Amino acid sequence: MPDTTYLDWPFFDDSHRQLASALREWAKSEIRSGAESDDVDEECRSLVRRLGAGGWLRQVVPAQNGGSRPQLDVRSLCIAREILAYESALADFAFAMQGLGTGAISIFGTDEQRERYLPRVAMGETIAAFALSESEAGSDVTAMSCSAKRRNSGYVIDGEKTWISNAGIADHYVVFCRMPEEGDRRFGAFIVDADNPGLSVSDRIDVIAPHPLGTVSFENCVVPAEALIGKAGKGLSVALGTLDLFRPTVGAAALGFARRALEEALGWVTQRRAFGQPLAQFQLTQAKLADMAVAIDASALLVYRAAWTRDTGATRITREAAMAKLFATESAQQVIDDALQLLGGRGLVSGAPVERLYRDIRALRIYEGTSEIQKLVIAGRVLSEMTVGVDGSIAHGVAGAPPQ
Ligand SMILES: Cc1cc2nc3c(=O)[nH]c(=O)nc-3n(C[C@H](O)[C@H](O)[C@H](O)COP(=O)(O)OP(=O)(O)OC[C@H]3O[C@@H](n4cnc5c(N)ncnc54)[C@H](O)[C@@H]3O)c2cc1C
């Protein structure tokens, strides 16, 4: 059982504690720890159905459309990801993508778009995807070439999106496109149903820790005007606004992996004996355990600080979200590596919990903005919030405030 005392921190109320305790119980009994089906698509579909039937996907949409709370509550999303990730990376993935794949609709969509797409996602009846990256536009998303041009009363989409999670099993994709008719560096976000003529999944990609991933092609793909999310030309704000909200949840998933790694390590070092005593008695082992525990608490503080800041009224949490994702994913990688070292050779056995965590954590330092990009974001905010006086003195403004 991982440490749960963080739930007493002032970021949370009783509803969060109840969610954590109920989901932990459910995940322990319903999600087979370490399960890995040969058919990753079927495993993901099944997880989405079970998460929906359990009512947990109600966290990813607003109450008006079948959700649990009036608006998306980032603390609840983080708690859910942390707890699911502790049990199974794929369960966390299935939950997270239902949120990321509909976040743009929840935050920026019309009432009609929300009503059409969100209730079924919350029930686990349909699967969502978020299609931003391209082969030549990863960190630099503004280099994207996939385009949407006006045709009659709608739009025609042409181009290719790659590294798309849920490619092939999604029922709908939120697709970000260049909109050349709106001007240079103008973009749009569109909801495209998987069976829309002109959309096809052209390639599947196998990665270090399997999940459905692939390339989605659009060829003369005509969508109605109602498919546009938000205003024409404002798609980049839709993408960044969505990522802003979901980035702390990536940190939360990393936290779940790290807590699991520490538990596995503790179980081992207290029973494995060497040189006449349990490994836990050696001070070098204790130093590692201390480093792991500090990294976990520091990550939790940053993750839930970001979530709380957003939930209590901040419209953007760019700096807080980037810090949470950067620190929690980087330190989880170290915690898992330490756990593996403490397990010795057993840590490397294929399919063992820590070996799986070692592979599961890696992608989190890359997707939704690499660690390097998070550093650029943080430094950009720090510099823009700083004012240099005529005497060379430095003053720091409020987060998000323009330079004085
Ligand atoms: C498992 C997985 C799932 C994914 N799921 C999705 C999804 O569902 N939807 C989606 O749209 N995308 C998804 N992605 C794509 C992901 O968001 C991109 O891989 C990521 O943004 C990085 O882009 P890239 O791979 O093209 O790397 P690049 O942008 O080419 O970067 C390569 C390296 O250069 C570094 N770099 C880039 N720019 C700078 C700079 N200015 N300064 C210093 N270093 C820099 C990067 O940090 C990185 O280390 C997924 C990726 C993975 C691995």
The ligand as an ORCA input file, in Angstrom:
! r2SCAN-3c Opt
* xyz 0 1
  C       4.315      7.192    -26.760
  C       3.974      8.495    -27.436
  C       2.635      8.885    -27.535
  C       2.306     10.065    -28.207
  N       0.978     10.406    -28.345
  C       0.659     11.529    -29.044
  C      -0.719     11.867    -29.273
  O      -1.645     11.171    -28.828
  N      -0.993     12.971    -30.013
  C      -0.015     13.763    -30.536
  O      -0.339     14.753    -31.183
  N       1.315     13.472    -30.322
  C       1.658     12.376    -29.591
  N       2.995     12.060    -29.391
  C       4.022     12.885    -30.002
  C       4.820     13.692    -28.995
  O       4.045     14.742    -28.486
  C       6.118     14.160    -29.698
  O       6.911     12.990    -29.870
  C       6.862     15.205    -28.906
  O       6.174     16.426    -28.913
  C       8.289     15.423    -29.459
  O       8.271     15.587    -30.832
  P       9.298     14.752    -31.754
  O       9.174     13.319    -31.385
  O       9.045     15.123    -33.159
  O      10.727     15.221    -31.314
  P      11.507     16.553    -31.805
  O      10.609     17.728    -31.669
  O      12.130     16.297    -33.119
  O      12.627     16.650    -30.696
  C      13.787     15.798    -30.700
  C      14.680     16.250    -29.553
  O      15.067     17.610    -29.738
  C      14.726     18.363    -28.598
  N      14.379     19.735    -28.958
  C      13.433     20.148    -29.837
  N      13.391     21.484    -29.867
  C      14.333     21.934    -29.004
  C      14.782     23.219    -28.592
  N      14.217     24.324    -29.052
  N      15.768     23.297    -27.679
  C      16.348     22.181    -27.193
  N      15.961     20.931    -27.536
  C      14.962     20.806    -28.425
  C      13.559     17.622    -27.967
  O      13.414     17.960    -26.606
  C      13.968     16.188    -28.192
  O      14.852     15.792    -27.195
  C       3.333     10.884    -28.725
  C       4.670     10.498    -28.590
  C       4.991      9.309    -27.965
  C       6.435      8.914    -27.864
*
